[in-house]
Amino acid sequence: MGRRGYWWLLALATLLAAAGAWRWHRSIAVDAGTMAAGTVAVDGGDGGGLPRADAAAEGFERQPLELARAWATAKHARALLITRHGHLVSEQYDGIDADSLVDGGELADTLVQLAAAIAVAQNGQVAPPTAPADPAQLAAAIARASGRSYAQFLARNIWQPLNAAPAQWSAASMRARSSDWLRIADLLLYDGRFEGTQVVPAGWVQRLARPAAAVGAEPFADPSMYRLRGLGATRLWLSPHFELAILCVADAGEAPALAADETRLPNMVIRALRDRPGVSGTGLNDLVPGH
C-alpha cells in the first residue's frame, strides 16, 4: 500500500479545520466490558460468529498448525485467531474469552482512516492539505462532516455493516472483540469488502500507508505480509497473497517474546500451509526455527 491517496484522508481534516489531540492510553489490553468514564458505545449488529471452516479444508497441515498454536500459548498469548479466505479456521483463548473486549491500540488508527475514506466519499473530494493530520483530526473531521459523533458514524458506516458486536470507544481507546478486529482485517484484505459487501469504497485500502517493517529474527515467509500493532504485544498480521489474517492478543509485560519478534509466529502459521513458499526440509526445526 503506497502513500498515494492518503492525502485525501488528511484533506478531510484540513478542510474542516479539525483541532485537538487524541492521546491513546494503551495500558490495558483486555477489558471485561465495563465502560469507563468518557466511553461511549459503538452500536453494532447481532455480533454473530465469523464464517468457519476446517483448517485442513483451507490448506493447513495439522501438525505444524498445532505447533504454532502451542508456541503462542507457551509465550503467554491470551488469544490467537486465524482466518483464511474469510473463514475462521483456528480460535483459542487463555485467560480471556470470545466476548472479552480487546484494546485495538494502533489498530484503531487504521480504523479511523477507513472511516475517513467513507466520509470523503460521502462528502466529495477536496484539495490535498499542506500539513499532515493525525487520527484525532480525522475523527473530528468525520464528526463535523457527517453531523454525527465519530462513534455514531463508525457504528452506522462500518460496525453495523460488519455485523460486529457492540464495542466501546473513547478519546483514549477503542475496544472490541477479537473476532471483530478480524472483520476489520477482512476489509484490509479484500479492498474494503466484507462477505461480498463493499463497506469501504473500492481502492482506498491500497492507498493507505504501509506500516513500518516488522521486527524479527527472520523476514516474513510471505513477502506480501505486513503487521499492525495493537496495544502491548497484540499484533494483527495480514497476508494478501494467501488471504490470511492472524490476530494474537498479548500483553507486552506477560509476553515479551511476542513483542520482540514479530515474524516468528506468523511464519510458523504460513509454513503450516500446503501451498506455502518453498522451504528446505520438513523437520521440526524448519517448522519451529530454533527448536
Contacts in CASP RR format, 6 or more apart in sequence:
PFRMAT RR
TARGET T0000
AUTHOR 0000-0000-0000
METHOD contacts of the structure
MODEL  1
MGRRGYWWLLALATLLAAAGAWRWHRSIAVDAGTMAAGTVAVDGGDGGGL
PRADAAAEGFERQPLELARAWATAKHARALLITRHGHLVSEQYDGIDADS
LVDGGELADTLVQLAAAIAVAQNGQVAPPTAPADPAQLAAAIARASGRSY
AQFLARNIWQPLNAAPAQWSAASMRARSSDWLRIADLLLYDGRFEGTQVV
PAGWVQRLARPAAAVGAEPFADPSMYRLRGLGATRLWLSPHFELAILCVA
DAGEAPALAADETRLPNMVIRALRDRPGVSGTGLNDLVPGH
1 205 0 8 1.000
1 206 0 8 1.000
1 207 0 8 1.000
1 208 0 8 1.000
1 209 0 8 1.000
1 210 0 8 1.000
2 206 0 8 1.000
2 207 0 8 1.000
2 208 0 8 1.000
2 209 0 8 1.000
2 210 0 8 1.000
3 207 0 8 1.000
3 209 0 8 1.000
4 207 0 8 1.000
5 207 0 8 1.000
6 113 0 8 1.000
6 207 0 8 1.000
6 208 0 8 1.000
6 209 0 8 1.000
7 128 0 8 1.000
7 129 0 8 1.000
8 117 0 8 1.000
8 120 0 8 1.000
8 125 0 8 1.000
8 126 0 8 1.000
8 128 0 8 1.000
8 207 0 8 1.000
9 113 0 8 1.000
9 116 0 8 1.000
9 117 0 8 1.000
9 120 0 8 1.000
9 133 0 8 1.000
9 138 0 8 1.000
9 207 0 8 1.000
10 128 0 8 1.000
10 129 0 8 1.000
10 132 0 8 1.000
10 133 0 8 1.000
10 137 0 8 1.000
10 138 0 8 1.000
11 120 0 8 1.000
11 125 0 8 1.000
11 126 0 8 1.000
11 127 0 8 1.000
11 128 0 8 1.000
11 129 0 8 1.000
12 116 0 8 1.000
12 119 0 8 1.000
12 120 0 8 1.000
12 123 0 8 1.000
12 126 0 8 1.000
12 138 0 8 1.000
12 141 0 8 1.000
12 142 0 8 1.000
12 145 0 8 1.000
13 116 0 8 1.000
13 129 0 8 1.000
13 133 0 8 1.000
13 137 0 8 1.000
13 138 0 8 1.000
13 140 0 8 1.000
13 141 0 8 1.000
14 126 0 8 1.000
14 129 0 8 1.000
14 130 0 8 1.000
14 131 0 8 1.000
14 133 0 8 1.000
15 126 0 8 1.000
15 129 0 8 1.000
15 141 0 8 1.000
16 140 0 8 1.000
16 141 0 8 1.000
16 144 0 8 1.000
16 145 0 8 1.000
18 133 0 8 1.000
18 136 0 8 1.000
18 137 0 8 1.000
18 138 0 8 1.000
18 139 0 8 1.000
18 140 0 8 1.000
18 141 0 8 1.000
18 144 0 8 1.000
19 137 0 8 1.000
19 140 0 8 1.000
20 136 0 8 1.000
20 137 0 8 1.000
20 140 0 8 1.000
21 134 0 8 1.000
21 136 0 8 1.000
22 134 0 8 1.000
22 135 0 8 1.000
22 136 0 8 1.000
22 139 0 8 1.000
22 171 0 8 1.000
23 171 0 8 1.000
23 172 0 8 1.000
24 105 0 8 1.000
24 106 0 8 1.000
24 108 0 8 1.000
24 109 0 8 1.000
24 172 0 8 1.000
24 173 0 8 1.000
25 172 0 8 1.000
25 173 0 8 1.000
26 103 0 8 1.000
26 105 0 8 1.000
26 173 0 8 1.000
26 230 0 8 1.000
26 231 0 8 1.000
26 232 0 8 1.000
28 103 0 8 1.000
28 173 0 8 1.000
28 231 0 8 1.000
29 78 0 8 1.000
29 102 0 8 1.000
29 103 0 8 1.000
29 231 0 8 1.000
29 232 0 8 1.000
29 234 0 8 1.000
29 249 0 8 1.000
29 250 0 8 1.000
29 251 0 8 1.000
30 78 0 8 1.000
30 96 0 8 1.000
30 100 0 8 1.000
30 101 0 8 1.000
30 102 0 8 1.000
30 103 0 8 1.000
30 249 0 8 1.000
30 251 0 8 1.000
31 100 0 8 1.000
31 101 0 8 1.000
31 102 0 8 1.000
31 103 0 8 1.000
31 168 0 8 1.000
31 175 0 8 1.000
32 100 0 8 1.000
32 101 0 8 1.000
33 100 0 8 1.000
33 101 0 8 1.000
33 168 0 8 1.000
33 175 0 8 1.000
35 41 0 8 1.000
35 168 0 8 1.000
36 170 0 8 1.000
36 172 0 8 1.000
38 170 0 8 1.000
38 171 0 8 1.000
39 168 0 8 1.000
39 169 0 8 1.000
39 170 0 8 1.000
39 172 0 8 1.000
39 173 0 8 1.000
40 149 0 8 1.000
40 151 0 8 1.000
40 168 0 8 1.000
40 169 0 8 1.000
40 170 0 8 1.000
41 151 0 8 1.000
41 166 0 8 1.000
41 167 0 8 1.000
41 168 0 8 1.000
41 169 0 8 1.000
42 151 0 8 1.000
42 154 0 8 1.000
42 155 0 8 1.000
42 159 0 8 1.000
42 166 0 8 1.000
42 167 0 8 1.000
42 168 0 8 1.000
42 169 0 8 1.000
42 174 0 8 1.000
42 176 0 8 1.000
43 155 0 8 1.000
43 159 0 8 1.000
43 160 0 8 1.000
43 166 0 8 1.000
44 155 0 8 1.000
44 159 0 8 1.000
44 160 0 8 1.000
44 162 0 8 1.000
44 163 0 8 1.000
44 164 0 8 1.000
44 165 0 8 1.000
44 166 0 8 1.000
44 167 0 8 1.000
45 159 0 8 1.000
45 160 0 8 1.000
45 163 0 8 1.000
45 164 0 8 1.000
45 165 0 8 1.000
45 166 0 8 1.000
46 163 0 8 1.000
46 165 0 8 1.000
47 163 0 8 1.000
47 164 0 8 1.000
47 165 0 8 1.000
47 180 0 8 1.000
48 163 0 8 1.000
48 165 0 8 1.000
49 88 0 8 1.000
49 179 0 8 1.000
50 83 0 8 1.000
50 86 0 8 1.000
50 87 0 8 1.000
50 88 0 8 1.000
50 179 0 8 1.000
50 182 0 8 1.000
50 183 0 8 1.000
51 86 0 8 1.000
51 87 0 8 1.000
51 88 0 8 1.000
51 195 0 8 1.000
52 87 0 8 1.000
52 88 0 8 1.000
52 89 0 8 1.000
53 84 0 8 1.000
53 85 0 8 1.000
53 87 0 8 1.000
53 88 0 8 1.000
53 89 0 8 1.000
54 89 0 8 1.000
55 62 0 8 1.000
55 65 0 8 1.000
55 82 0 8 1.000
55 89 0 8 1.000
55 90 0 8 1.000
56 62 0 8 1.000
58 84 0 8 1.000
58 85 0 8 1.000
58 87 0 8 1.000
58 89 0 8 1.000
59 84 0 8 1.000
59 273 0 8 1.000
59 274 0 8 1.000
59 275 0 8 1.000
60 84 0 8 1.000
60 89 0 8 1.000
60 272 0 8 1.000
60 273 0 8 1.000
60 274 0 8 1.000
61 272 0 8 1.000
61 273 0 8 1.000
61 274 0 8 1.000
63 287 0 8 1.000
64 268 0 8 1.000
64 271 0 8 1.000
64 272 0 8 1.000
64 287 0 8 1.000
65 90 0 8 1.000
65 269 0 8 1.000
65 272 0 8 1.000
67 268 0 8 1.000
67 272 0 8 1.000
67 284 0 8 1.000
67 287 0 8 1.000
67 288 0 8 1.000
68 265 0 8 1.000
68 268 0 8 1.000
68 269 0 8 1.000
68 272 0 8 1.000
69 80 0 8 1.000
69 90 0 8 1.000
69 92 0 8 1.000
71 264 0 8 1.000
71 265 0 8 1.000
71 268 0 8 1.000
71 288 0 8 1.000
72 80 0 8 1.000
72 92 0 8 1.000
72 248 0 8 1.000
72 258 0 8 1.000
72 265 0 8 1.000
73 80 0 8 1.000
73 92 0 8 1.000
73 94 0 8 1.000
75 250 0 8 1.000
75 255 0 8 1.000
75 257 0 8 1.000
75 258 0 8 1.000
75 265 0 8 1.000
76 94 0 8 1.000
76 250 0 8 1.000
76 251 0 8 1.000
76 254 0 8 1.000
76 255 0 8 1.000
76 258 0 8 1.000
77 94 0 8 1.000
77 248 0 8 1.000
77 249 0 8 1.000
77 250 0 8 1.000
77 255 0 8 1.000
77 258 0 8 1.000
78 93 0 8 1.000
78 94 0 8 1.000
78 95 0 8 1.000
78 96 0 8 1.000
78 249 0 8 1.000
78 250 0 8 1.000
78 251 0 8 1.000
78 254 0 8 1.000
79 91 0 8 1.000
79 92 0 8 1.000
79 93 0 8 1.000
79 94 0 8 1.000
79 96 0 8 1.000
79 100 0 8 1.000
79 102 0 8 1.000
79 178 0 8 1.000
79 247 0 8 1.000
79 248 0 8 1.000
79 249 0 8 1.000
80 90 0 8 1.000
80 91 0 8 1.000
80 92 0 8 1.000
80 246 0 8 1.000
80 247 0 8 1.000
80 248 0 8 1.000
80 249 0 8 1.000
81 88 0 8 1.000
81 90 0 8 1.000
81 91 0 8 1.000
81 92 0 8 1.000
81 178 0 8 1.000
81 179 0 8 1.000
81 182 0 8 1.000
81 246 0 8 1.000
81 247 0 8 1.000
82 88 0 8 1.000
82 89 0 8 1.000
82 90 0 8 1.000
82 91 0 8 1.000
82 244 0 8 1.000
82 245 0 8 1.000
82 246 0 8 1.000
82 247 0 8 1.000
82 269 0 8 1.000
83 89 0 8 1.000
83 182 0 8 1.000
83 185 0 8 1.000
83 186 0 8 1.000
83 244 0 8 1.000
83 245 0 8 1.000
84 242 0 8 1.000
84 243 0 8 1.000
84 244 0 8 1.000
84 245 0 8 1.000
85 243 0 8 1.000
86 186 0 8 1.000
86 189 0 8 1.000
86 243 0 8 1.000
86 245 0 8 1.000
88 179 0 8 1.000
88 182 0 8 1.000
91 98 0 8 1.000
91 179 0 8 1.000
93 100 0 8 1.000
96 102 0 8 1.000
96 249 0 8 1.000
98 177 0 8 1.000
98 178 0 8 1.000
98 179 0 8 1.000
99 165 0 8 1.000
99 177 0 8 1.000
100 177 0 8 1.000
100 178 0 8 1.000
101 167 0 8 1.000
101 168 0 8 1.000
101 175 0 8 1.000
101 176 0 8 1.000
101 177 0 8 1.000
102 175 0 8 1.000
102 176 0 8 1.000
102 177 0 8 1.000
102 178 0 8 1.000
102 181 0 8 1.000
102 231 0 8 1.000
102 234 0 8 1.000
102 249 0 8 1.000
103 173 0 8 1.000
103 174 0 8 1.000
103 175 0 8 1.000
103 230 0 8 1.000
103 231 0 8 1.000
103 234 0 8 1.000
104 173 0 8 1.000
104 174 0 8 1.000
104 175 0 8 1.000
104 176 0 8 1.000
104 181 0 8 1.000
104 230 0 8 1.000
104 231 0 8 1.000
104 234 0 8 1.000
105 173 0 8 1.000
105 174 0 8 1.000
105 229 0 8 1.000
105 230 0 8 1.000
105 231 0 8 1.000
105 234 0 8 1.000
106 228 0 8 1.000
106 229 0 8 1.000
106 230 0 8 1.000
106 231 0 8 1.000
107 174 0 8 1.000
107 181 0 8 1.000
107 184 0 8 1.000
107 228 0 8 1.000
107 229 0 8 1.000
107 230 0 8 1.000
107 234 0 8 1.000
107 236 0 8 1.000
108 135 0 8 1.000
108 173 0 8 1.000
108 174 0 8 1.000
109 135 0 8 1.000
110 184 0 8 1.000
110 188 0 8 1.000
110 208 0 8 1.000
110 228 0 8 1.000
111 154 0 8 1.000
111 158 0 8 1.000
111 174 0 8 1.000
111 184 0 8 1.000
112 135 0 8 1.000
112 138 0 8 1.000
112 139 0 8 1.000
112 142 0 8 1.000
112 150 0 8 1.000
113 135 0 8 1.000
113 138 0 8 1.000
113 208 0 8 1.000
114 158 0 8 1.000
114 184 0 8 1.000
114 187 0 8 1.000
114 192 0 8 1.000
114 200 0 8 1.000
114 204 0 8 1.000
114 205 0 8 1.000
115 138 0 8 1.000
115 139 0 8 1.000
115 142 0 8 1.000
115 150 0 8 1.000
115 153 0 8 1.000
115 154 0 8 1.000
115 157 0 8 1.000
115 158 0 8 1.000
116 138 0 8 1.000
116 141 0 8 1.000
116 142 0 8 1.000
117 200 0 8 1.000
117 201 0 8 1.000
117 204 0 8 1.000
118 157 0 8 1.000
118 158 0 8 1.000
118 199 0 8 1.000
118 200 0 8 1.000
118 201 0 8 1.000
119 141 0 8 1.000
119 142 0 8 1.000
119 145 0 8 1.000
119 146 0 8 1.000
119 153 0 8 1.000
120 126 0 8 1.000
121 201 0 8 1.000
121 204 0 8 1.000
122 145 0 8 1.000
122 146 0 8 1.000
123 145 0 8 1.000
123 146 0 8 1.000
133 141 0 8 1.000
136 171 0 8 1.000
139 150 0 8 1.000
140 150 0 8 1.000
142 150 0 8 1.000
142 153 0 8 1.000
143 149 0 8 1.000
143 150 0 8 1.000
143 153 0 8 1.000
146 152 0 8 1.000
146 153 0 8 1.000
148 156 0 8 1.000
150 169 0 8 1.000
151 169 0 8 1.000
154 169 0 8 1.000
157 199 0 8 1.000
158 187 0 8 1.000
158 199 0 8 1.000
158 200 0 8 1.000
159 167 0 8 1.000
161 194 0 8 1.000
161 197 0 8 1.000
161 199 0 8 1.000
162 180 0 8 1.000
162 183 0 8 1.000
162 184 0 8 1.000
162 187 0 8 1.000
162 194 0 8 1.000
162 199 0 8 1.000
163 183 0 8 1.000
164 176 0 8 1.000
164 177 0 8 1.000
164 180 0 8 1.000
164 183 0 8 1.000
165 176 0 8 1.000
165 177 0 8 1.000
165 180 0 8 1.000
167 174 0 8 1.000
167 175 0 8 1.000
167 176 0 8 1.000
167 177 0 8 1.000
167 180 0 8 1.000
168 174 0 8 1.000
168 175 0 8 1.000
168 176 0 8 1.000
169 175 0 8 1.000
173 231 0 8 1.000
178 247 0 8 1.000
178 249 0 8 1.000
181 236 0 8 1.000
181 247 0 8 1.000
182 236 0 8 1.000
182 245 0 8 1.000
182 247 0 8 1.000
183 194 0 8 1.000
185 236 0 8 1.000
185 238 0 8 1.000
185 245 0 8 1.000
185 247 0 8 1.000
186 192 0 8 1.000
186 193 0 8 1.000
186 194 0 8 1.000
186 195 0 8 1.000
186 245 0 8 1.000
187 193 0 8 1.000
187 194 0 8 1.000
187 199 0 8 1.000
187 200 0 8 1.000
187 205 0 8 1.000
188 205 0 8 1.000
188 238 0 8 1.000
189 238 0 8 1.000
189 240 0 8 1.000
189 243 0 8 1.000
189 245 0 8 1.000
190 196 0 8 1.000
191 202 0 8 1.000
191 203 0 8 1.000
191 205 0 8 1.000
191 206 0 8 1.000
192 198 0 8 1.000
192 199 0 8 1.000
192 200 0 8 1.000
192 201 0 8 1.000
192 202 0 8 1.000
192 203 0 8 1.000
192 204 0 8 1.000
192 205 0 8 1.000
193 199 0 8 1.000
193 202 0 8 1.000
210 226 0 8 1.000
211 226 0 8 1.000
211 227 0 8 1.000
211 228 0 8 1.000
211 229 0 8 1.000
214 220 0 8 1.000
214 226 0 8 1.000
214 227 0 8 1.000
214 262 0 8 1.000
214 263 0 8 1.000
215 260 0 8 1.000
215 261 0 8 1.000
215 262 0 8 1.000
215 263 0 8 1.000
216 260 0 8 1.000
216 261 0 8 1.000
216 262 0 8 1.000
216 263 0 8 1.000
216 264 0 8 1.000
217 261 0 8 1.000
217 263 0 8 1.000
217 264 0 8 1.000
217 289 0 8 1.000
218 263 0 8 1.000
218 264 0 8 1.000
218 267 0 8 1.000
218 289 0 8 1.000
219 263 0 8 1.000
220 226 0 8 1.000
220 263 0 8 1.000
220 266 0 8 1.000
220 267 0 8 1.000
220 270 0 8 1.000
221 266 0 8 1.000
221 267 0 8 1.000
221 270 0 8 1.000
221 271 0 8 1.000
221 276 0 8 1.000
221 277 0 8 1.000
221 279 0 8 1.000
222 239 0 8 1.000
222 241 0 8 1.000
222 242 0 8 1.000
222 244 0 8 1.000
222 270 0 8 1.000
222 277 0 8 1.000
223 241 0 8 1.000
224 239 0 8 1.000
224 240 0 8 1.000
224 241 0 8 1.000
224 242 0 8 1.000
225 237 0 8 1.000
225 238 0 8 1.000
225 239 0 8 1.000
225 241 0 8 1.000
225 266 0 8 1.000
225 270 0 8 1.000
226 237 0 8 1.000
226 238 0 8 1.000
227 235 0 8 1.000
227 236 0 8 1.000
227 237 0 8 1.000
227 238 0 8 1.000
227 262 0 8 1.000
227 266 0 8 1.000
228 235 0 8 1.000
228 236 0 8 1.000
228 238 0 8 1.000
229 235 0 8 1.000
230 236 0 8 1.000
232 250 0 8 1.000
232 251 0 8 1.000
232 252 0 8 1.000
232 253 0 8 1.000
232 259 0 8 1.000
233 248 0 8 1.000
233 250 0 8 1.000
233 251 0 8 1.000
233 252 0 8 1.000
233 253 0 8 1.000
233 254 0 8 1.000
233 255 0 8 1.000
233 256 0 8 1.000
233 258 0 8 1.000
233 259 0 8 1.000
234 247 0 8 1.000
234 248 0 8 1.000
234 249 0 8 1.000
234 250 0 8 1.000
235 246 0 8 1.000
235 247 0 8 1.000
235 248 0 8 1.000
235 250 0 8 1.000
235 258 0 8 1.000
235 262 0 8 1.000
235 265 0 8 1.000
236 245 0 8 1.000
236 246 0 8 1.000
236 247 0 8 1.000
237 244 0 8 1.000
237 245 0 8 1.000
237 246 0 8 1.000
237 247 0 8 1.000
237 248 0 8 1.000
237 265 0 8 1.000
237 266 0 8 1.000
238 244 0 8 1.000
238 245 0 8 1.000
239 245 0 8 1.000
239 266 0 8 1.000
239 270 0 8 1.000
242 270 0 8 1.000
242 273 0 8 1.000
242 275 0 8 1.000
244 269 0 8 1.000
244 270 0 8 1.000
244 273 0 8 1.000
246 265 0 8 1.000
246 266 0 8 1.000
246 269 0 8 1.000
248 258 0 8 1.000
248 265 0 8 1.000
250 258 0 8 1.000
250 259 0 8 1.000
252 259 0 8 1.000
253 259 0 8 1.000
258 265 0 8 1.000
264 289 0 8 1.000
267 289 0 8 1.000
268 287 0 8 1.000
268 288 0 8 1.000
270 276 0 8 1.000
270 277 0 8 1.000
271 279 0 8 1.000
271 286 0 8 1.000
271 287 0 8 1.000
272 287 0 8 1.000
279 286 0 8 1.000
280 286 0 8 1.000
284 291 0 8 1.000
285 291 0 8 1.000
END
